[in-house]
Amino acid sequence: MGKNFKGNIKGADKLFSVNDTRSTDGTSDINNTSNTDNTLEKKEYYRINLRLDKELKEYISEAAWRERMTITDYINTLIRGDRDKKQT
């Protein structure tokens, strides 16, 4: 049969890590020039599992595409706008 589950996912953390600034060979990312004093400001995130009606998923995908941003960025923009509107 070949590899087991652990064998199949070996190295996946390097491929899917959002906060990892290293390349897959373990060296620093040479394109990351914004950090000149070797300190990284780590931003905290909250992950959410969101169940949308199919029509809303289609709408939000299309709206995000029109704005040329990811769905996550689009949702963050909507929430920030709502928050700012209610704080005034």
DAPE-V229736 format. One record per backbone hydrogen bond with DSSP energy under -0.5 kcal/mol. NH is the residue of the N-H (numbers start at 1). CO is the residue of the C=O. E is the energy in kcal/mol with one decimal. If there is no record, write none. Layout:
nh:co:e
NH:CO:E
NH:CO:E
//
This chain:
nh:co:e
8:4:-2.1
9:5:-1.7
10:6:-0.6
12:9:-2.5
14:11:-0.9
15:11:-1.1
16:12:-2.3
17:13:-0.9
18:16:-0.6
21:19:-0.6
23:27:-2.5
26:23:-1.9
29:21:-0.8
30:28:-0.6
32:29:-1.3
33:31:-1.5
36:34:-0.9
42:40:-0.8
43:41:-0.6
50:48:-0.7
51:49:-0.5
52:50:-0.6
57:53:-2.3
58:54:-2.3
59:55:-2.0
60:56:-2.9
61:57:-2.2
62:58:-2.1
63:59:-2.9
64:60:-2.2
65:61:-1.9
66:62:-2.4
67:63:-1.6
68:65:-1.1
69:64:-2.3
74:70:-2.4
75:71:-2.7
76:72:-2.6
77:73:-2.3
78:74:-2.3
79:75:-2.5
80:76:-2.7
81:77:-2.4
82:78:-2.2
83:79:-2.7
84:80:-2.9
85:81:-2.2
86:82:-1.9
87:83:-1.5
88:84:-0.8
//
